[in-house]
């Protein structure tokens, strides 16, 4: 996430501008927030289990290499390498809750910007709602999101939320055309 980055949402010229997209105030039917819960995964127990497996392979593999006169050395070496590779891929995950500013136009919801700060998203949603109530008033406001989140992080977040919940995949749509499934 971009702790030192700033993303801006503008309300000007009769539209909401977010991420290069414009949403005319008169066409916005709903403004809201979507939230994803915090995700924490601790793989310490799995790493310890694999460490024990490495130790057992080293002991028993060493004995096997002695008995076979070194013939089993490549196989034992590969087994040690593979289990160590698996262990090194277990990285603890600690993701904060994420919040999206949702703007609906013509029945289509768009996640315009994501942030780790729920209060910023709530404040911007209230300000946009106020601008919608008075579209004829000239608005020229810029709102800074100090903890923006890119869509790769959001997709990673979705992936971790789906693991262990019995989900087999997810569906996504760009708002037009076909819905695609993934997993």
Contact map, one row per residue, 1 for C-alpha under 8 A:
111000000000000000000000000000000000000000000000000000000000000000000000000000000000000000000000000000000000000000000000000000000000000000000000001111001000000000000000000000000000000
111111000000000000000000000000000000000000000000000000000000000000000000000000000000000000000000000000000000000000000000000000000000000000000000001110000000000000000000000000000000000
111110000000000000000000000000000000000000000000000000000000000000000000000000000000000000000000000000000000000000000000000000000000000000000000011100000000000000000000000000000000000
011111000000000000000000000000000000000000000000000000000000000000000000000000000000000000000000000000000000000000000000000000000000000000000000011000000000000000000000000000000000000
011111100000000000000000000000000000000000000000000000000000000000000000000000000000000000000000000000000000000000000000000000000000000000000000011100000000000000000000000000000000000
010111110000000000000000000000000000000000000000000000000000000000000000000000000000000000000000000000000000000000000000000000000000000000000001111100000000000000000000000000000000000
000011111000000000100000000000000000000000000000000000000000000000000000000000000000000000000000000000000000000000000000000000000000000000000001110100000000000000000000000000000000000
000001111100000001100000000000000000000000000000000000000000000000000000000000000000000000000000000000000000000000000000000000000000000000000111100000000000000000000000000000000000000
000000111110000111100000000000000000000000000000000000000000000000000000000000000000000000000000000000000000000000000000000000000000000000000111100000000000000000000000000000000000000
000000011111000111000000000000000000000000000000000000000000000000000000000000000000000000000000000000000000000000000000000000000000000000011110000000000000000000000000000000000000000
000000001111111110000000000000000000000000000000000000000000000000000000000000000000000000000000000000000000000000000000000000010010000000111100000000000000000000000000000000000000000
000000000111111110000000000000000000000000000000000000000000000000000000000000000000000000000000000000000000000000000000000000000000000001111000000000000000000000000000000000000000000
000000000011111000000000000000000000000000000000000000000000000000000000000000000000000000000000000000000000000000000000000000000000000001110000000000000000000000000000000000000000000
000000000011111100000001110000000000000000000000000000000000000000000000000000000000000000000000000000000000000000000000000000000000001101100000000000000000000000000000000000000000000
000000000011111110000111100000000000000000000000000000000000000000000000000000000000000000000000000000000000000000000000000000000000000000000000000000000000000000000000000000000000000
000000001111011111000111100000000000000000000000000000000000000000000000000000000000000000000000000000000000000000000000000000010000000000000000000000000000000000000000000000000000000
000000001111001111111110000000000000000000000000000000000000000000000000000000000000000000000000000000000000000000000000000000000000000000000000000000000000000000000000000000000000000
000000011100000111111100000000000000000000000000000000000000000000000000000000000000000000000000000000000000000110000000000000000000000000000000000000000000000000000000000000000000000
000000111000000011111000000000000000000000000000000000000000000000000000000000000000000000000000000000000000000110000000000000000000000000000000000000000000000000000000000000000000000
000000000000000011111100000000000000000000000000000000000000000000000000000000000000000000000000000000000000000000000000000000000000000000000000000000000000000000000000000000000000000
000000000000000011111110000000000000000000000000000000000000000000000000000000000000000000000000000000000000000000000000000000000000000000000000000000000000000000000000000000000000000
000000000000001111011111000000000000000000000000000000000000000000000000000000000000000000000000000000000000000000000000000000000000000000000000000000000000000000000000000000000000000
000000000000001110001111101100000000000000000000000000000000000000000000000000000000000000000000000000001000000000000000000000000000000000000000000000000000000000000000000000000000000
000000000000011100000111111100000000000000000000000000000000000000000000000000000000000000000000000000000000000000000000000000000000000000000000000000000000000000000000000000000000000
000000000000011100000011111100000000000000000000000000000000000000000000000000000000000000000000000000000000000000000000000000000011001000000000000000000000000000000000000000000000000
000000000000010000000001111100000000000000000000000000000000000000000000000000000000000000000000000000000000000000000000000000000001001000000000000000000000000000000000000000000000000
000000000000000000000011111110000000000000000000000000000000000000000000000000000000000000000000000000001100000000000000000000000000000000000000000000000000000000000000000000000000000
000000000000000000000011111111100000000000000000000000000000000000000000000000000000000000000000000000111100000000000000000000000001000000000000000000000000000000000000000000000000000
000000000000000000000000001111100000000000000000000000000000000000000000000000000000000000000000000000111110000000000000000000000000000000000000000000000000000000000000000000000000000
000000000000000000000000000111110000000000000000000000000000000000000000000000000000000000000000000001111000000000000000000000000000000000000000000000000000000000000000000000000000000
000000000000000000000000000111111000000000000000000000000000000000000000000000000000000000000000000011110000000000000000000010011000000000000000000000000000000000000000000000000000000
000000000000000000000000000001111100000000000000000000000000000000000000000000000000000000000000000011100000000000000000010010000000000000000000000000000000000000000000000000000000000
000000000000000000000000000000111110000000000000000000000000000000000000000000000000000000000000001111000000000000000000110010000000000000000000000000000000000000000000000000000000000
000000000000000000000000000000011111000000000000000000000000000000000000000000000000000000000000001111000000000000000000000000000000000000000000000000000000000000000000000000000000000
000000000000000000000000000000001111100000000000000000000000000000000000000000000000000000000000111100000000000000000000000000000000000000000000000000000000000000000000000000000000000
000000000000000000000000000000000111110000000000000000000000000000000000000000000000000000000000111000000000000000000000000000000000000000000000000000000000110000000000000000000000000
000000000000000000000000000000000011111000000000000000000000000000000000000000000000000000000001110000000000000000000000000000000000000000000000000000000000000000000000000000000000000
000000000000000000000000000000000001111100000000000000000000000000000000000000000000000000000111110000000000000000000000000000000000000000000000000000000000000000000000000000000000000
000000000000000000000000000000000000111110000000000000000000000000000000000000000000000000001111100000000000000000000000000000000000000000000000000000000000100110000000000000000000000
000000000000000000000000000000000000011111000000000000000000000000000000000000000000000000011110000000000000000000000000000000000000000000000000000000000000000000000000000000000000000
000000000000000000000000000000000000001111100000000000000000000000000000000000000000000000011100000000000000000000000000000000000000000000000000000000000000000000000000000000000000000
000000000000000000000000000000000000000111111000000000000000000000000000000000000000000000111000000000000000000000000000000000000000000000000000000000000000000000000000000000000000000
000000000000000000000000000000000000000011111110000000000000000000000000000000000000000001110000000000000000000000000000000000000000000000000000000000000000000000000000000000000000000
000000000000000000000000000000000000000001111111000000000000000000000000000000000000000000010000000000000000000000000000000000000000000000000000000000000000000000000000000000000000000
000000000000000000000000000000000000000001111111100000000000000000000000000000000000000000000000000000000000000000000000000000000000000000000000000000000000000000000000000000000000000
000000000000000000000000000000000000000000111111110000000000000000000000000000000000001001000000000000000000000000000000000000000000000000000000000000000000000000000000000000000000000
000000000000000000000000000000000000000000111111111000000000000000000000000000000000001001000000000000000000000000000000000000000000000000000000000000000000000000000000000000000000000
000000000000000000000000000000000000000000011111111100000000000000000000000000000000000000000000000000000000000000000000000000000000000000000000000000000000000000000000000000000000000
000000000000000000000000000000000000000000001111111110000000000000000000000000000000000000000000000000000000000000000000000000000000000000000000000000000000000000000000000000000000000
000000000000000000000000000000000000000000000111111111000000000000000000000000000011011000000000000000000000000000000000000000000000000000000000000000000000000000000000000000000000000
000000000000000000000000000000000000000000000011111111100000000000000000000000000001001000000000000000000000000000000000000000000000000000000000000000000000000000000000000000000000000
000000000000000000000000000000000000000000000001111111110000000000000000000000000000000000000000000000000000000000000000000000000000000000000000000000000000000000000000000000000000000
000000000000000000000000000000000000000000000000111111111000000000000000000000000010000000000000000000000000000000000000000000000000000000000000000000000000000000000000000000000000000
000000000000000000000000000000000000000000000000011111111100000000000000000000010011000000000000000000000000000000000000000000000000000000000000000000000000000000000000000000000000000
000000000000000000000000000000000000000000000000001111111110000000000000000000000000000000000000000000000000000000000000000000000000000000000000000000000000000000000000000000000000000
000000000000000000000000000000000000000000000000000111111111100000000000000000000000000000000000000000000000000000000000000000000000000000000000000000000000000000000000000000000000000
000000000000000000000000000000000000000000000000000011111111110000000000000100110000000000000000000000000000000000000000000000000000000000000000000000000000000000000000000000000000000
000000000000000000000000000000000000000000000000000001111111110000000000000100010000000000000000000000000000000000000000000000000000000000000000000000000000000000000000000000000000000
000000000000000000000000000000000000000000000000000000111111111000000000000000000000000000000000000000000000000000000000000000000000000000000000000000000000000000000000000000000000000
000000000000000000000000000000000000000000000000000000011111111100000000000000000000000000000000000000000000000000000000000000000000000000000000000000000000000000000000000000000000000
000000000000000000000000000000000000000000000000000000011111111110000001100100000000000000000000000000000000000000000000000000000000000000000000000000000000000000000000000000000000000
000000000000000000000000000000000000000000000000000000001111111111000000000100000000000000000000000000000000000000000000000000000000000000000000000000000000000000000000000000000000000
000000000000000000000000000000000000000000000000000000000011111111100000000000000000000000000000000000000000000000000000000000000000000000000000000000000000000000000000000000000000000
000000000000000000000000000000000000000000000000000000000001111111110001000000000000000000000000000000000000000000000000000000000000000000000000000000000000000000000000000000000000000
000000000000000000000000000000000000000000000000000000000000111111111111100000000000000000000000000000000000000000000000000000000000000000000000000000000000000000000000000000000000000
000000000000000000000000000000000000000000000000000000000000011111111100000000000000000000000000000000000000000000000000000000000000000000000000000000000000000000000000000000000000000
000000000000000000000000000000000000000000000000000000000000001111111100000000000000000000000000000000000000000000000000000000000000000000000000000000000000000000000000000000000000000
000000000000000000000000000000000000000000000000000000000000000111111111000000000000000000000000000000000000000000000000000000000000000000000000000000000000000000000000000000000000000
000000000000000000000000000000000000000000000000000000000000000011111111000000000000000000000000000000000000000000000000000000000000000000000000000000000000000000000000000000000000000
000000000000000000000000000000000000000000000000000000000000000011111111100000000000000000000000000000000000000000000000000000000000000000000000000000000000000000000000000000000000000
000000000000000000000000000000000000000000000000000000000000000010011111110000000000000000000000000000000000000000000000000000000000000000000000000000000000000000000000000000000000000
000000000000000000000000000000000000000000000000000000000000100110011111111100000000000000000000000000000000000000000000000000000000000000000000000000000000000000000000000000000000000
000000000000000000000000000000000000000000000000000000000000100010000111111110000000000000000000000000000000000000000000000000000000000000000000000000000000000000000000000000000000000
000000000000000000000000000000000000000000000000000000000000000000000011111111000000000000000000000000000000000000000000000000000000000000000000000000000000000000000000000000000000000
000000000000000000000000000000000000000000000000000000000000000000000001111111100000000000000000000000000000000000000000000000000000000000000000000000000000000000000000000000000000000
000000000000000000000000000000000000000000000000000000001100110000000001111111110000000000000000000000000000000000000000000000000000000000000000000000000000000000000000000000000000000
000000000000000000000000000000000000000000000000000000000000000000000000111111111000000000000000000000000000000000000000000000000000000000000000000000000000000000000000000000000000000
000000000000000000000000000000000000000000000000000000000000000000000000011111111100000000000000000000000000000000000000000000000000000000000000000000000000000000000000000000000000000
000000000000000000000000000000000000000000000000000000001000000000000000001111111110000000000000000000000000000000000000000000000000000000000000000000000000000000000000000000000000000
000000000000000000000000000000000000000000000000000001001100000000000000000111111111000000000000000000000000000000000000000000000000000000000000000000000000000000000000000000000000000
000000000000000000000000000000000000000000000000000000000000000000000000000011111111100000000000000000000000000000000000000000000000000000000000000000000000000000000000000000000000000
000000000000000000000000000000000000000000000000000000000000000000000000000001111111110000000000000000000000000000000000000000000000000000000000000000000000000000000000000000000000000
000000000000000000000000000000000000000000000000010011000000000000000000000000111111111000000000000000000000000000000000000000000000000000000000000000000000000000000000000000000000000
000000000000000000000000000000000000000000000000011001000000000000000000000000011111111100000000000000000000000000000000000000000000000000000000000000000000000000000000000000000000000
000000000000000000000000000000000000000000000000000000000000000000000000000000001111111110000000000000000000000000000000000000000000000000000000000000000000000000000000000000000000000
000000000000000000000000000000000000000000000000010000000000000000000000000000000111111111000000000000000000000000000000000000000000000000000000000000000000000000000000000000000000000
000000000000000000000000000000000000000000000110011000000000000000000000000000000011111111000000000000000000000000000000000000000000000000000000000000000000000000000000000000000000000
000000000000000000000000000000000000000000000000000000000000000000000000000000000001111111100000000000000000000000000000000000000000000000000000000000000000000000000000000000000000000
000000000000000000000000000000000000000000000000000000000000000000000000000000000000111111100000000000000000000000000000000000000000000000000000000000000000000000000000000000000000000
000000000000000000000000000000000000000000100110000000000000000000000000000000000000011111110000000000000000000000000000000000000000000000000000000000000000000000000000000000000000000
000000000000000000000000000000000000000001100000000000000000000000000000000000000000000111111000000000000000000000000000000000000000000000000000000000000000000000000000000000000000000
000000000000000000000000000000000000000111110000000000000000000000000000000000000000000001111100000000000000000000000000000000000000000000000000000000000000000000000000000000000000000
000000000000000000000000000000000000001111000000000000000000000000000000000000000000000000111110000000000000000000000000000000000000000000000000000000000000000000000000000000000000000
000000000000000000000000000000000000011110000000000000000000000000000000000000000000000000011111000000000000000000000000000000000000000000000000000000000000000000000000000000000000000
000000000000000000000000000000000000011100000000000000000000000000000000000000000000000000001111100000000000000000000000000000000000000000000000000000000000100000000000000000000000000
000000000000000000000000000000000000111000000000000000000000000000000000000000000000000000000111110000000000000000010000000000000000000000000000000000000000000000000000000000000000000
000000000000000000000000000000000011111000000000000000000000000000000000000000000000000000000011111000000000000000010000000000000000000000000000000000000000000000000000000000000000000
000000000000000000000000000000000011110000000000000000000000000000000000000000000000000000000001111100000000000001111100000000000000000000000000000010000100000000000000000000000000000
000000000000000000000000000000001111000000000000000000000000000000000000000000000000000000000000111110000000000001111100100000000000000000000000000000000000000000000000000000000000000
000000000000000000000000000000001110000000000000000000000000000000000000000000000000000000000000011111000000001111100000100000000000000000000000000000000000000000000000000000000000000
000000000000000000000000000000111100000000000000000000000000000000000000000000000000000000000000001111100000001111000000110110000000000000000000000000000000000000000000000000000000000
000000000000000000000000000001111100000000000000000000000000000000000000000000000000000000000000000111110000111110000000000000000000000000000000000000000000000000000000000000000000000
000000000000000000000000000111110000000000000000000000000000000000000000000000000000000000000000000011111000111100000000000000000000000000000000000000000000000000000000000000000000000
000000000000000000000000000111100000000000000000000000000000000000000000000000000000000000000000000001111111110000000000000000000000000000000000000000000000000000000000000000000000000
000000000000000000000010001111000000000000000000000000000000000000000000000000000000000000000000000000111111100000000000000000000000000000000000000000000000000000000000000000000000000
000000000000000000000000001110000000000000000000000000000000000000000000000000000000000000000000000000011111000000000000000000000000000000000000000000000000000000000000000000000000000
000000000000000000000000000010000000000000000000000000000000000000000000000000000000000000000000000000011111100000000000000000000000000000000000000000000000000000000000000000000000000
000000000000000000000000000000000000000000000000000000000000000000000000000000000000000000000000000000011111110000000000000000000000000000000000000000000000000000000000000000100000000
000000000000000000000000000000000000000000000000000000000000000000000000000000000000000000000000000001111011111000000000000000000000000000000000000000000000000000000000000000100000000
000000000000000000000000000000000000000000000000000000000000000000000000000000000000000000000000000001110001111100000000000000000000000000000000000000000000000000000000000000100000000
000000000000000000000000000000000000000000000000000000000000000000000000000000000000000000000000000111100000111111000000000000000000000000000000000000000000000000000000000000000000000
000000000000000001100000000000000000000000000000000000000000000000000000000000000000000000000000000111100000011111000000000000000000000000000000000000000000000000000000000000000000000
000000000000000001100000000000000000000000000000000000000000000000000000000000000000000000000000000111000000001111100000000000000000000000000000000110000000000000000000000000000000000
000000000000000000000000000000000000000000000000000000000000000000000000000000000000000000000000011110000000001111110000000000000000000000000000000111100100000000000000000000000000000
000000000000000000000000000000000000000000000000000000000000000000000000000000000000000000000000011100000000000011111101100000000000000000000000111110000000000000000000000000000000000
000000000000000000000000000000000000000000000000000000000000000000000000000000000000000000000001111000000000000001111100000000000000000000000000001110000000000000000000000000000000000
000000000000000000000000000000000000000000000000000000000000000000000000000000000000000000000000011000000000000000111111100000000000000000000000001000000000000000000000000000000000000
000000000000000000000000000000000000000000000000000000000000000000000000000000000000000000000000011000000000000000111111110000000000000000000000000000000000000000000000000000000000000
000000000000000000000000000000000000000000000000000000000000000000000000000000000000000000000000000000000000000000001111111000000000000000000000000000000000000000000000000000000000000
000000000000000000000000000000000000000000000000000000000000000000000000000000000000000000000000000000000000000000101111111100000000000000000000100000000000000000000000000000000000000
000000000000000000000000000000001000000000000000000000000000000000000000000000000000000000000000001110000000000000101111111110000000000000000000100000000000000000000000000000000000000
000000000000000000000000000000011000000000000000000000000000000000000000000000000000000000000000000010000000000000000111111111000000000000000000000000000000000000000000000000000000000
000000000000000000000000000000000000000000000000000000000000000000000000000000000000000000000000000000000000000000000011111111100000000000000000000000000000000000000000000000000000000
000000000000000000000000000000000000000000000000000000000000000000000000000000000000000000000000000010000000000000000001111111110000000000000010000000000000000000000000000000000000000
000000000000000000000000000000111000000000000000000000000000000000000000000000000000000000000000000010000000000000000000111111111000000000000000000000000000000000000000000000000000000
000000000000000000000000000000000000000000000000000000000000000000000000000000000000000000000000000000000000000000000000011111111100000000000000000000000000000000000000000000000000000
000000000000000000000000000000000000000000000000000000000000000000000000000000000000000000000000000000000000000000000000001111111110000000000000000000000000000000000000000000000000000
000000000010000100000000000000100000000000000000000000000000000000000000000000000000000000000000000000000000000000000000000111111111000000000000000000000000000000000000000000000000000
000000000000000000000000000000100000000000000000000000000000000000000000000000000000000000000000000000000000000000000000000011111111100000000000000000000000000000000000000000000000000
000000000000000000000000000000000000000000000000000000000000000000000000000000000000000000000000000000000000000000000000000001111111110000000000000000000000000000000000000000000000000
000000000010000000000000100000000000000000000000000000000000000000000000000000000000000000000000000000000000000000000000000000111111111010100000000000000000000000000000000000000000000
000000000000000000000000110100000000000000000000000000000000000000000000000000000000000000000000000000000000000000000000000000011111111000000000000000000000000000000000000000000000000
000000000000000000000000000000000000000000000000000000000000000000000000000000000000000000000000000000000000000000000000000000001111111000000000000000000000000000000000000000000000000
000000000000000000000000000000000000000000000000000000000000000000000000000000000000000000000000000000000000000000000000000000000111111110000000000000000000000000000000000000000000000
000000000000010000000000110000000000000000000000000000000000000000000000000000000000000000000000000000000000000000000000000000000011111111000000000000000000000000000000000000000000000
000000000000010000000000000000000000000000000000000000000000000000000000000000000000000000000000000000000000000000000000000000000000011111000000000000000000000000000000000000000000000
000000000000000000000000000000000000000000000000000000000000000000000000000000000000000000000000000000000000000000000000000000000010011111100000000000000000000000000000000000000000000
000000000001110000000000000000000000000000000000000000000000000000000000000000000000000000000000000000000000000000000000000000000000001111110000000000000000000000000000000000000000000
000000000011110000000000000000000000000000000000000000000000000000000000000000000000000000000000000000000000000000000000000000000010000011111000000000000000000000000000000000000000000
000000000111100000000000000000000000000000000000000000000000000000000000000000000000000000000000000000000000000000000000000000000000000001111100000000000000000000000000000000000000000
000000000111000000000000000000000000000000000000000000000000000000000000000000000000000000000000000000000000000000000000000000000000000000111110000000000000000000000000000000000000000
000000011110000000000000000000000000000000000000000000000000000000000000000000000000000000000000000000000000000000000000000000000000000000011111000000000000000000000000000000000000000
000000011100000000000000000000000000000000000000000000000000000000000000000000000000000000000000000000000000000000000000000100000000000000001111100000000000000000000000000000000000000
000001111000000000000000000000000000000000000000000000000000000000000000000000000000000000000000000000000000000000000000000000000000000000000111110000000000000000000000000000000000000
000001111000000000000000000000000000000000000000000000000000000000000000000000000000000000000000000000000000000000100001100000000000000000000011111100000000000000000000000000000000000
001111100000000000000000000000000000000000000000000000000000000000000000000000000000000000000000000000000000000000100000000000000000000000000001111100000000000000000000000000000000000
111111000000000000000000000000000000000000000000000000000000000000000000000000000000000000000000000000000000000000111000000000000000000000000000111110000000000000000000000000000000000
111011100000000000000000000000000000000000000000000000000000000000000000000000000000000000000000000000000000000011110000000000000000000000000000111111000000000000000000000000000000000
110000000000000000000000000000000000000000000000000000000000000000000000000000000000000000000000010000000000000011110000000000000000000000000000001111101100000000000000000000000000000
100000000000000000000000000000000000000000000000000000000000000000000000000000000000000000000000000000000000000001000000000000000000000000000000000111111100000000000000000000000000000
000000000000000000000000000000000000000000000000000000000000000000000000000000000000000000000000000000000000000001000000000000000000000000000000000011111110000000000000000000000000000
000000000000000000000000000000000000000000000000000000000000000000000000000000000000000000000000000000000000000000000000000000000000000000000000000001111111000000000000000000000000000
100000000000000000000000000000000000000000000000000000000000000000000000000000000000000000000000000000000000000000000000000000000000000000000000000011111111100000000000000000000000000
000000000000000000000000000000000000000000000000000000000000000000000000000000000000000000000000010000000000000001000000000000000000000000000000000011111111110000000000000000000000000
000000000000000000000000000000000000000000000000000000000000000000000000000000000000000000000000000000000000000000000000000000000000000000000000000000111111111000000000000000000000000
000000000000000000000000000000000000000000000000000000000000000000000000000000000000000000000000000000000000000000000000000000000000000000000000000000011111111100000000000000000000000
000000000000000000000000000000000001001000000000000000000000000000000000000000000000000000000010000000000000000000000000000000000000000000000000000000001111111110000000000000000000000
000000000000000000000000000000000001000000000000000000000000000000000000000000000000000000000000000000000000000000000000000000000000000000000000000000000111111111000000000000000000000
000000000000000000000000000000000000000000000000000000000000000000000000000000000000000000000000000000000000000000000000000000000000000000000000000000000011111111100000000000000000000
000000000000000000000000000000000000001000000000000000000000000000000000000000000000000000000000000000000000000000000000000000000000000000000000000000000001111111100000000000000000000
000000000000000000000000000000000000001000000000000000000000000000000000000000000000000000000000000000000000000000000000000000000000000000000000000000000000111111111000000000000000000
000000000000000000000000000000000000000000000000000000000000000000000000000000000000000000000000000000000000000000000000000000000000000000000000000000000000011111111111100000000000000
000000000000000000000000000000000000000000000000000000000000000000000000000000000000000000000000000000000000000000000000000000000000000000000000000000000000001111111110000000000000000
000000000000000000000000000000000000000000000000000000000000000000000000000000000000000000000000000000000000000000000000000000000000000000000000000000000000000011111110000000000000000
000000000000000000000000000000000000000000000000000000000000000000000000000000000000000000000000000000000000000000000000000000000000000000000000000000000000000011111110000000000000000
000000000000000000000000000000000000000000000000000000000000000000000000000000000000000000000000000000000000000000000000000000000000000000000000000000000000000001111111000000000000000
000000000000000000000000000000000000000000000000000000000000000000000000000000000000000000000000000000000000000000000000000000000000000000000000000000000000000001111111110000000000000
000000000000000000000000000000000000000000000000000000000000000000000000000000000000000000000000000000000000000000000000000000000000000000000000000000000000000001000111110000000000001
000000000000000000000000000000000000000000000000000000000000000000000000000000000000000000000000000000000000000000000000000000000000000000000000000000000000000001000011111000000000111
000000000000000000000000000000000000000000000000000000000000000000000000000000000000000000000000000000000000000000000000000000000000000000000000000000000000000000000011111100000000111
000000000000000000000000000000000000000000000000000000000000000000000000000000000000000000000000000000000000000000000000000000000000000000000000000000000000000000000000111110000011110
000000000000000000000000000000000000000000000000000000000000000000000000000000000000000000000000000000000000000000000000000000000000000000000000000000000000000000000000011111000011100
000000000000000000000000000000000000000000000000000000000000000000000000000000000000000000000000000000000000000000000000000000000000000000000000000000000000000000000000001111111111000
000000000000000000000000000000000000000000000000000000000000000000000000000000000000000000000000000000000000000000000000000000000000000000000000000000000000000000000000000111111010000
000000000000000000000000000000000000000000000000000000000000000000000000000000000000000000000000000000000001110000000000000000000000000000000000000000000000000000000000000011111000000
000000000000000000000000000000000000000000000000000000000000000000000000000000000000000000000000000000000000000000000000000000000000000000000000000000000000000000000000000011111100000
000000000000000000000000000000000000000000000000000000000000000000000000000000000000000000000000000000000000000000000000000000000000000000000000000000000000000000000000000011111110000
000000000000000000000000000000000000000000000000000000000000000000000000000000000000000000000000000000000000000000000000000000000000000000000000000000000000000000000000000010011111000
000000000000000000000000000000000000000000000000000000000000000000000000000000000000000000000000000000000000000000000000000000000000000000000000000000000000000000000000001111001111100
000000000000000000000000000000000000000000000000000000000000000000000000000000000000000000000000000000000000000000000000000000000000000000000000000000000000000000000000001110000111110
000000000000000000000000000000000000000000000000000000000000000000000000000000000000000000000000000000000000000000000000000000000000000000000000000000000000000000000000111100000011111
000000000000000000000000000000000000000000000000000000000000000000000000000000000000000000000000000000000000000000000000000000000000000000000000000000000000000000000000111000000001111
000000000000000000000000000000000000000000000000000000000000000000000000000000000000000000000000000000000000000000000000000000000000000000000000000000000000000000000001110000000000111
